[in-house]
């Protein structure tokens, strides 16, 4: 039997963004502009390029700017039309046409696993993707597309992973698996943010997941774990103990844009790649005696 197409994605965006205070005091972390686009637009473009048609954003208090960004801005469009600004108009239209958007409020900050559970009624029995907006993965083949291909081949959940430094494992979900090829692993276990000496490997979950609706059953029964939050990793661990699950080492340069240094690195990278400013920006950077 052919696996169902993946057309739905959940973007959890209810977090408080405490790593980026004070910038995120009154504006959502997901709306921080990385060069000329907010962070969340990068992951939604990645999702759309991989075939996602319906995007479910999990939001919370103070996150309205996200809804406005992906909505049609009638006044702005009229203004651009009347002033002959065709290119700007086209780029605005592209944003609201990326997908069909739904918003669900997570009323209490009870963790990533709980945020996913909030979308259960919109997922129904379909397979779906989860993308975390603060992980930017830059590659000609969008990271989610790399995973969709594996999902169709294996017909089981696929988690995006990358090698990290041993000292950094405590910031991630870490998998334990058996290699099936250079980049594909069968996952047998996962641990959320282990101490370096307790990590089963150096392969970290990097904010891209393809899941099946069976995960909701595990999430429902997941008790609060690390930081007293309902962790997606804990539900995945139970799943992996019982069923097939795969880890794919994603090709691409990854930036943890939810962190100040990671965000700066991503900004420099996007600036260097932009045809609009790269030449002058490169010259500016060269002028800095580093
Ligand atoms: C979350 C997940 C973690 C994953 C990470 C990737 O943690 O819980 O397993 O490795 O995202 O960015 P967070 O960074 O939200 O604390």
Boltz pocket constraint, residues with backbone or C-beta under 6 A from the ligand:
constraints:
  - pocket:
      binder: B
      contacts: [[A, 112], [A, 132], [A, 135], [A, 171], [A, 172], [A, 173], [A, 174], [A, 192], [A, 193], [A, 204], [A, 205], [A, 206], [A, 207], [A, 231], [A, 232], [A, 233]]
      max_distance: 6.0
